[in-house]
Amino acid sequence: MLKEYKTIREVVGPLMLVENVEGDKYDELVEIEQENGEKRSGKVLEINGDKALVQLFEGSAGLKISSSKARFLGKSIELGVS
């Protein structure tokens, strides 16, 4: 189930803190959407109470947290096996 938050509080290097999260899990994929529609991907490294620490895969340069939203996708990375 998708959950969207506009409570990004801090970004340091490739790490981002999202507050007021509920029911999200370790290793869950996250999509960050900026006001201009640009999207970046990441995953949850840690959940502590209502806070999630997210690792960004594409880096955080130019990311404006005040106008960005974090979309928690409710799934982890899936790899095909043959």
Sequence and secondary structure as in RCSB ss.txt:
>XXXX:A:sequence
MLKEYKTIREVVGPLMLVENVEGDKYDELVEIEQENGEKRSGKVLEINGDKALVQLFEGSAGLKISSSKARFLGK
SIELGVS
>XXXX:A:secstr
  EEE  EEEEETTEEEEES  S  TT EEEEE TTS EEEEEEEEEETTEEEEEESS  TT  GGG EEEE S 
       
